[in-house]
Amino acid sequence: MSLAAALDVSQLPDYAYDWALVDVETSGLIARRDRILSIAVLTFGPDGAQTGEYSTLLNPGCDPGPVHIHGLTAERLSGAPTFEQVAGRIGALLQDRVMVAHNAQFDYDFLAHEFARARLYLPVTQRLCTLALNRRVEPPAADLSLASLAAHYGVPQTSAHDALDDTRVLAGIFRSSLSEAARLDVPLPLVPCPPRQDPQFAPNPPKTPCAYRNPGRPAPGGPLVQGMKIAITGETATSRAELVARAVAAGLNIMSSVSRHTSALVTNDAASGSAKARRAIAEGVAVIDEHTFLKLLGEVRPGTPHENQAPKKTPEATTREATPTTPTSAPAATAAVADVPAPRQPEPKHSAKPFGRRRVLILGGTHEEASAARARVVELGGAAAINLSASVTDVVLFPGGELDRRMPRITALELPIHAHGWLGAPASELADVPAQDGAVTDVLPRGGVIDLSTLPTAGHWHVSASWAQQTNCEIDVVAFVLDEDEQVSNDGDFVFYSAPESPDGATRLLCDGPTEQTIAIDLAALSPAAHRIAIAAAIDGAATFGDIGAVQITLAPGVDAPVAAQATLDAATSERTLLLAEIYRRGSRWRFRAVGQGYDHGLAALVRGYGVDVK
């Protein structure tokens, strides 16, 4: 399939690259463990002409995994080459090209691990995900799976889960979505490589979660209690492994760093000046020597197990349900989140509100004016857009909006442009606007809650944050897996750029481009101690969220599934850290809340508030 048949972007510098389109079939979903079974690579030039094609089965040297999905049995693969034998040829096709794939981080991570096993360098410096590109374009497809996009763009698909056929289908989808991006003047979501997940950032083997709540610090001369957080530093007479094993067996929680939530630091040299010792002194953490610690291990008192059931209803619990929780050490938010009754059920398929699920882009005005306008759009039943896409139905212009760089393209697309007074029109004037067929996304206000048990899912959720393209700063999305006491149970429960996956793999950070990042959560894989996953964004630079503008949050039950809920958050002005959303346990149910609570301090203060040490 040739891109040249419909697209030549060689004269469009922002879209003109040499491309390598890739698809892999694998023995499983975990790149650090599973292997590639087959691979196909198609290469194209900026003029759309195909310049190369290669595909092969691969002998993984292991069980091929879900044969019922990919059809690749051990017998079929037994005579195929190993990845090491073909890595050079694959590398030559990838060299000096942008790698393109559907869910590109998945394919890139598998390639990165396979090249690492072969002791070779993966020659990819940029990648592009057609999922991320279509999230920016927003075509009216049923979902963003390869099959649905192929049907939408009219690309024939003959053999799903065949690497070569999938890559040819990908070429047709990429041709059409790239053409749409150029039509809409949408910046391409190019991701620099290596990404946040590569061999050097591979998660450590998960430690056994501590079964007990943290009771705090021991009284002077008092006993240790199960659940206490213990850190160890310096040389010890007993091997570190044995010391840790004995502490874990006694029900203590061994931490790799010291924070304000640490119960005690074990060291034979409190004056060593180590980072842990300095932090323990600064935080007033109890310091005990090895001999005392070993003695205390023989008489550890019973602790309080983590709660898995709904707590008894109290006035305090009711208040906590109505407003999002925050780290106790964090300064008060500059704007409180309004109480929203819970649970909030999804709205009917056809909204009765006058906007009928229109998607409205606000341009110009002050931060406060634009924020209020987006809130009004949601109140009227519509969705507030933050970028120009194929789904935008209307544009509202405030003073200064006519200078927006998107205005020429909006005019060329002949989108309806309204003065800001249009949002204040009586409902009767807007009642003739029909609801869009198939509009099932629940549009949440700031503080809105949705019960996940009302949605069809296997427990895998993707919470994505997106924003307008920035030139003077970067935005990092992070996640904290918290227990009943609003603390991380271990340092691995803080997921961020340099540690993009929790040790148990239940929480992962996915990077889909410079304007979008995703936290993927497997609820079934979470530790019993996990009661809330807090998702935040922080600005790396001098800018504030008032400069950034609105941040859009979406909730979907899978990487390419339809969006189940969305919210547009832009209440922040001078803040540099923004608590975006949370998934939290309420008895046996999980719920999602759009938060939008900002802090003037940076990420480090938020991290420390949740019990993580920042060096």
C-alpha positions in Angstrom: 0.0 0.0 0.0 1.6 3.3 -1.1 1.2 6.5 0.8 2.0 8.3 -2.5 -1.5 7.5 -3.8 -3.0 10.1 -1.6 -0.4 12.1 0.3 2.8 14.0 -0.4 3.9 16.0 2.6 7.4 16.7 1.3 6.5 20.4 0.9 5.2 20.6 4.5 8.2 20.8 6.8 6.2 20.1 10.0 5.0 16.7 8.5 7.9 15.8 6.1 9.9 12.9 7.6 11.3 9.6 6.5 9.1 7.0 8.2 9.5 3.4 9.4 6.1 1.8 10.1 6.4 -1.2 12.6 4.2 -3.9 14.0 5.2 -6.7 16.3 3.4 -9.8 17.6 4.6 -10.9 21.0 4.4 -13.7 23.5 3.0 -11.5 26.1 2.5 -7.8 27.2 5.6 -7.2 29.4 8.6 -6.1 27.3 11.2 -6.9 30.0 10.0 -10.5 30.2 8.2 -11.5 26.9 9.6 -11.8 23.4 8.8 -10.7 19.8 7.4 -13.6 17.7 7.1 -11.7 14.4 7.9 -8.3 13.0 7.1 -6.3 9.9 8.7 -2.9 8.9 7.6 -0.7 6.0 9.6 2.4 5.1 8.3 5.5 3.3 9.8 8.8 2.2 8.2 12.3 2.8 6.8 12.1 -0.7 4.7 9.1 0.3 6.7 6.6 -1.8 7.4 3.2 -0.2 11.1 2.6 0.0 11.4 -0.8 1.8 9.6 -3.7 3.3 10.7 -6.6 5.5 8.9 -9.1 7.6 9.8 -12.3 9.4 8.8 -14.8 12.0 11.2 -15.1 15.0 12.1 -18.0 17.2 11.8 -16.6 20.7 13.3 -19.6 22.5 10.3 -19.6 24.9 6.6 -20.4 25.1 4.9 -18.3 22.4 2.1 -17.4 24.7 -1.5 -16.7 23.6 -1.6 -18.7 20.3 -5.4 -18.3 20.1 -4.7 -14.6 19.4 -1.7 -14.5 17.1 -1.8 -18.1 15.8 2.0 -18.5 16.1 2.7 -22.0 17.5 6.0 -23.2 18.7 6.1 -25.5 15.7 5.7 -22.6 13.2 8.4 -20.6 15.0 10.9 -23.4 15.5 12.7 -22.9 12.1 12.6 -19.1 12.2 15.7 -16.9 12.9 16.3 -15.5 16.3 16.0 -11.7 16.8 19.8 -11.4 17.2 20.2 -12.9 13.7 18.0 -10.2 12.1 18.6 -7.3 14.4 21.1 -5.7 12.0 18.6 -5.7 9.1 15.8 -4.3 11.3 18.2 -1.6 12.6 19.1 -0.5 9.1 15.4 0.0 8.2 14.9 2.1 11.4 18.0 4.2 11.1 17.4 7.9 10.5 13.6 7.4 10.3 10.7 8.2 12.6 9.3 5.0 13.9 5.5 4.8 13.6 3.3 2.2 15.3 -0.2 1.8 16.8 0.4 2.2 20.5 4.1 3.0 19.7 5.4 2.8 23.2 4.5 -0.9 23.3 6.4 -1.7 20.1 9.3 0.5 21.0 9.8 -1.0 24.4 9.8 -4.5 22.9 12.4 -3.5 20.3 14.5 -1.7 23.0 14.6 -4.9 25.1 15.3 -7.2 22.1 18.1 -5.0 20.9 19.5 -4.8 24.5 19.5 -8.6 24.7 21.4 -8.7 21.4 23.8 -6.2 22.9 23.0 -3.8 20.0 21.9 -0.1 19.9 18.4 0.6 18.8 18.8 3.4 16.2 15.5 5.2 16.8 15.6 8.8 18.0 11.9 9.7 17.5 8.7 7.8 17.4 5.1 8.6 16.6 2.0 6.8 17.8 -1.0 6.7 15.5 -3.2 6.2 18.6 -1.9 9.5 20.0 -2.2 11.2 16.5 -5.8 10.1 16.2 -6.6 11.3 19.8 -5.4 14.7 18.5 -7.4 14.5 15.3 -10.5 13.0 17.0 -12.1 11.2 14.0 -15.7 10.1 14.5 -14.7 6.4 14.8 -16.3 3.9 17.2 -13.0 3.7 19.1 -9.3 4.0 18.3 -8.5 0.4 17.7 -6.7 -0.6 14.5 -9.8 -2.3 13.2 -12.1 0.7 14.0 -9.8 3.2 12.4 -9.3 1.0 9.4 -13.1 0.8 8.9 -13.4 4.6 9.4 -10.6 5.5 6.9 -11.7 2.8 4.4 -8.6 0.6 4.7 -9.1 -3.1 4.0 -7.9 -5.5 6.7 -7.6 -9.2 5.8 -5.7 -10.8 8.6 -5.8 -9.2 12.1 -2.7 -9.9 14.3 -0.6 -10.7 11.3 2.4 -8.4 11.6 2.7 -7.7 7.8 -1.0 -7.2 7.2 -1.3 -5.0 10.3 1.6 -2.9 9.1 0.0 -2.4 5.7 -3.3 -1.5 7.4 -1.3 0.9 9.6 0.1 2.5 6.5 -3.4 3.3 5.2 -4.5 4.6 8.6 -1.3 6.7 8.9 -1.8 8.1 5.4 -5.3 9.3 6.3 -4.6 10.5 9.8 -1.5 12.4 8.7 -3.6 14.0 5.9 -6.2 15.0 8.6 -3.5 16.4 10.9 -2.2 18.6 8.0 -5.7 19.7 7.2 -6.3 20.7 10.8 -2.8 22.0 11.3 -2.4 19.7 14.3 1.2 19.4 15.6 2.6 15.8 15.3 2.9 14.0 18.7 6.6 13.1 18.2 8.3 11.5 21.2 12.1 11.7 21.7 13.7 8.2 22.3 14.7 6.5 24.4 11.4 6.9 26.2 10.7 6.7 29.9 10.7 2.9 29.8 13.9 1.2 28.6 16.1 -1.4 30.2 17.9 0.9 32.6 14.5 1.9 34.1 13.1 -1.7 34.2 11.1 -2.1 37.5 12.7 -4.0 40.3 11.0 -7.2 41.3 8.0 -6.4 43.5 8.5 -6.7 47.2 5.8 -8.3 49.3 3.5 -5.5 50.4 3.4 -4.8 54.1 0.0 -6.0 55.4 -0.2 -3.4 58.2 -0.9 0.3 58.5 1.9 2.6 59.5 1.3 3.3 63.3 3.8 6.1 63.3 7.0 6.4 65.3 8.0 4.3 68.3 7.8 6.0 71.8 11.3 6.6 73.3 12.5 3.2 74.6 9.2 1.6 73.4 8.6 -1.4 71.1 8.3 -1.6 67.4 4.8 -2.2 65.9 4.0 -4.0 62.8 3.6 -1.7 59.8 6.3 0.8 61.0 8.4 2.1 58.2 12.0 1.3 58.7 15.0 2.6 56.7 18.6 1.3 57.0 21.8 3.1 56.2 25.6 2.4 56.5 27.5 -0.8 57.4 26.0 -3.4 59.5 27.4 -6.6 61.1 24.4 -8.6 60.0 24.1 -8.8 56.2 21.7 -6.3 54.8 19.6 -9.0 53.1 19.2 -10.9 56.4 18.4 -7.7 58.3 15.7 -6.9 55.8 14.3 -10.4 55.7 14.0 -10.5 59.4 12.3 -7.1 59.6 9.8 -8.1 56.8 9.1 -11.4 58.5 8.2 -9.4 61.7 5.7 -7.3 59.8 7.8 -4.2 59.4 7.8 -2.1 56.2 11.4 -1.6 54.8 11.8 1.6 52.9 14.7 2.7 50.6 14.6 6.3 51.7 13.7 8.5 54.7 10.6 10.8 54.8 8.4 12.4 57.4 6.5 9.2 57.5 9.5 7.1 58.4 9.2 5.4 61.9 12.9 4.7 62.5 16.3 4.8 60.9 18.6 1.9 61.7 22.3 2.9 61.6 25.5 2.3 63.5 26.8 5.7 62.7 24.2 8.4 63.2 26.8 11.1 62.5 27.8 9.6 59.2 26.3 12.5 57.2 24.6 10.1 54.8 21.5 11.5 53.0 19.3 9.2 55.1 20.9 10.2 58.4 20.6 13.9 57.5 17.0 13.6 56.6 16.2 11.6 59.7 17.7 14.3 61.9 15.8 17.0 59.9 12.5 15.2 60.3 12.9 14.1 63.9 12.9 10.4 63.0 14.0 8.0 65.7 17.5 6.7 65.1 18.5 3.3 66.6 21.6 1.1 66.2 21.7 -2.4 64.8 22.1 -4.1 68.2 19.0 -2.4 69.5 17.0 -3.0 66.4 17.8 -6.8 66.5 16.6 -6.9 70.1 13.4 -5.0 69.2 12.7 -7.4 66.3 12.1 -10.2 68.9 9.2 -8.3 70.5 7.4 -6.5 67.7 3.8 -5.7 68.7 0.8 -6.6 66.6 -0.3 -3.9 64.1 -3.5 -2.9 62.4 -4.1 -4.7 59.1 -5.0 -2.6 56.0 -8.7 -2.2 55.6 -10.3 -3.7 52.5 -13.9 -3.0 53.4 -15.8 0.2 53.6 -15.2 2.2 56.7 -18.0 3.0 59.0 -19.9 6.2 58.0 -18.8 9.1 60.2 -19.2 12.9 59.7 -15.4 13.0 59.0 -15.7 10.2 56.4 -18.6 12.0 54.7 -16.6 15.2 54.4 -13.7 13.3 53.0 -16.0 11.7 50.4 -17.2 15.0 49.2 -13.8 16.7 48.7 -10.5 15.4 47.4 -7.8 14.6 49.9 -4.4 16.2 49.7 -1.0 15.7 51.5 -1.2 17.1 55.0 2.1 19.0 54.5 1.0 20.7 51.3 -0.1 24.3 51.5 -3.8 25.0 51.1 -5.0 25.0 47.5 -5.6 28.4 46.0 -9.0 27.3 44.7 -11.1 24.8 46.5 -13.0 22.0 44.7 -16.8 22.3 45.0 -18.5 19.4 46.7 -20.2 17.1 44.2 -22.6 14.3 45.4 -21.4 10.8 44.9 -21.7 8.5 43.2 -22.4 10.3 40.0 -24.0 8.1 37.3 -23.2 8.5 33.6 -25.7 10.7 31.8 -28.1 9.2 29.2 -26.8 8.5 25.7 -28.8 11.5 24.4 -28.2 14.6 26.5 -31.3 16.7 27.3 -29.1 19.8 27.7 -29.3 22.4 25.0 -25.8 22.1 23.7 -26.4 18.4 22.7 -22.8 17.4 23.3 -21.3 20.1 21.1 -17.5 20.4 21.4 -16.6 24.1 21.8 -13.2 25.7 21.5 -12.7 29.0 23.4 -10.1 31.5 22.0 -8.9 34.7 23.6 -10.0 36.5 26.7 -8.4 36.5 30.1 -7.7 33.3 32.0 -10.7 33.9 34.2 -13.0 34.6 31.2 -11.9 31.5 29.3 -12.2 29.3 32.4 -15.7 30.6 33.1 -16.7 30.0 29.4 -15.5 26.4 29.4 -17.5 25.8 32.6 -20.5 27.3 30.9 -20.1 25.0 27.9 -20.1 22.0 30.3 -23.2 23.4 32.1 -25.0 23.5 28.8 -24.2 19.9 28.1 -21.3 20.3 25.8 -17.6 19.5 26.0 -14.8 22.2 26.2 -12.1 21.5 23.7 -8.5 22.7 24.3 -7.1 22.0 20.8 -8.5 22.2 17.3 -9.6 18.7 16.1 -12.1 17.1 13.7 -14.6 16.9 16.6 -14.8 20.7 17.3 -18.2 22.0 16.3 -18.1 25.6 17.4 -15.6 28.3 18.3 -16.3 31.1 20.8 -14.2 34.3 20.4 -13.2 36.6 23.2 -11.1 39.8 22.6 -7.7 38.8 21.4 -8.9 35.4 20.1 -8.7 36.7 16.5 -4.9 36.7 16.8 -4.7 33.0 17.7 -2.5 31.0 15.3 -5.4 28.6 14.7 -7.8 31.2 13.4 -6.8 31.0 9.7 -7.3 27.2 9.8 -10.7 27.6 11.6 -11.8 30.1 8.9 -10.7 27.7 6.2 -12.6 24.9 7.8 -15.7 27.1 7.9 -16.4 26.3 11.6 -19.2 28.4 13.2 -17.6 31.3 15.1 -19.6 33.0 17.9 -19.1 36.0 20.1 -18.8 35.2 23.8 -22.4 36.4 24.4 -23.6 33.2 22.6 -22.9 31.2 25.8 -25.3 33.4 27.7 -28.2 32.9 25.3 -31.4 31.5 26.9 -31.7 27.8 26.7 -34.7 28.1 24.4 -32.5 29.6 21.7 -30.2 26.6 21.8 -32.7 23.9 22.3 -32.8 23.0 18.6 -29.2 21.8 18.6 -29.3 18.0 18.3 -27.3 15.5 20.3 -24.6 13.8 18.4 -25.3 10.1 17.7 -23.3 7.8 19.8 -22.2 10.4 22.3 -21.7 8.4 25.5 -18.8 10.2 27.1 -19.7 11.4 30.5 -18.6 15.1 30.8 -17.7 15.8 34.4 -17.4 19.2 36.1 -14.5 20.0 38.3 -14.9 17.8 41.4 -17.3 15.4 39.5 -17.3 11.7 40.5 -18.2 8.6 38.5 -18.6 5.1 39.9 -16.4 2.7 37.8 -18.6 -0.2 38.6 -21.3 1.3 36.3 -18.9 1.0 33.3 -18.0 -2.1 31.4 -14.3 -2.9 32.1 -11.9 -5.6 33.1 -10.3 -3.2 35.7 -7.7 -1.7 33.4 -8.0 2.1 33.3 -6.2 4.8 31.4 -6.3 8.3 32.8 -4.8 10.7 30.2 -3.9 14.4 30.6 -3.5 16.6 27.5 -2.8 20.3 27.0 -2.0 22.8 24.3 1.4 22.7 22.7 4.0 24.5 24.8 7.3 26.1 23.8 8.8 27.4 27.0 8.3 24.6 29.5 7.6 20.9 29.9 4.8 19.2 31.9 5.3 16.0 33.8 2.4 13.7 34.9 3.0 11.6 38.0 1.0 9.2 40.1 1.0 8.2 43.8 -0.5 4.9 45.0 -1.7 5.7 48.6 -2.9 3.7 51.5 -5.7 4.6 54.0 -3.3 7.1 55.7 -2.6 9.0 52.5 1.0 7.6 52.3 2.8 5.6 49.8 3.5 2.1 51.1 7.0 2.1 49.5 9.0 4.4 47.2 8.0 2.4 44.2 4.4 3.6 44.6 5.6 7.0 43.2 5.4 6.7 39.4 7.2 9.4 37.4 9.6 10.1 34.5 12.6 8.2 35.9 10.5 5.4 37.5 7.7 4.9 35.0 6.3 1.7 36.4 5.5 0.6 39.9 7.3 -2.6 41.0 4.2 -4.7 40.7 3.4 -3.3 37.3 -0.1 -2.1 38.4 0.6 1.6 37.7 2.5 2.8 34.6 3.3 6.1 33.0 2.9 6.2 29.3 4.2 9.1 27.1 2.3 9.7 24.0 3.8 13.0 22.8 4.7 16.5 24.0 1.0 17.3 24.8 -0.2 14.1 26.4 0.7 11.6 29.1 -1.2 8.7 30.5 -1.3 6.8 33.8 -2.4 3.2 33.2 -3.8 1.4 36.2 -4.6 -2.3 36.6 -7.0 -2.3 39.7 -6.8 -6.1 40.1 -3.0 -6.0 40.4 -2.9 -3.3 43.1 -1.7 -4.1 46.6 -4.5 -4.5 49.2 -3.0 -1.5 50.9 -3.9 0.7 47.9 -6.9 2.9 48.6 -6.3 5.8 46.3 -4.2 6.6 43.2 -3.6 10.4 43.0 -2.6 11.7 39.6 -0.9 15.1 39.3 0.9 17.3 36.8 3.9 19.6 37.5 5.6 22.2 35.3 9.3 22.0 34.7 10.1 25.6 34.3 9.0 29.1 35.3 5.6 28.9 33.7 2.4 28.4 35.7 -0.9 26.6 34.9 -2.4 30.1 34.2 0.1 30.3 31.3 -0.6 26.7 30.2 -4.4 27.1 30.1 -6.8 24.3 30.3 -5.8 20.6 30.9 -8.1 18.0 29.6 -8.5 14.7 31.6 -10.0 11.6 30.0 -10.8 8.2 31.5 -10.9 5.1 29.2 -11.1 1.4 30.0 -8.1 0.6 27.7 -5.4 2.1 25.5 -7.7 2.3 22.4 -11.1 2.2 24.0 -13.8 4.9 23.8 -13.5 7.6 26.4 -15.9 6.9 29.3 -15.5 10.3 31.1 -13.7 13.5 30.5 -13.2 16.9 32.3 -11.6 20.2 31.4 -9.6 21.7 34.3 -8.4 25.2 34.2 -9.1 26.7 37.6 -5.4 27.1 38.3 -3.7 30.4 37.8 -0.4 30.9 39.6 0.1 27.2 40.5 3.0 25.1 39.3 1.6 21.8 40.5 -2.0 20.5 39.8 -3.8 17.6 41.3 -5.7 16.3 38.3 -7.7 13.3 39.2 -8.0 10.3 41.5 -9.2 6.8 41.4 -10.2 5.8 44.9 -11.7 2.8 46.8 -15.1 3.2 48.4 -15.8 -0.1 50.1 -15.6 -2.8 47.4 -16.1 -0.2 44.6 -13.7 2.1 42.8 -14.6 5.6 41.8 -13.0 8.3 39.6 -12.9 12.0 40.5 -11.9 14.9 38.4 -10.1 17.2 40.9 -8.3 20.2 39.5 -6.7 21.5 42.7 -3.5 23.5 42.3 -0.5 24.4 44.5 2.0 27.3 44.1 4.9 25.0 45.2 6.7 22.6 42.9 6.5 18.9 42.6 9.1 18.2 45.4 6.8 19.5 48.1 3.8 17.5 46.8 6.0 14.3 46.7 7.3 14.8 50.3 3.7 15.4 51.5 2.9 11.8 50.3 5.9 10.4 52.1 8.5 10.1 49.3 12.0 11.4 49.7 13.3 13.6 47.0 17.0 13.9 46.6 
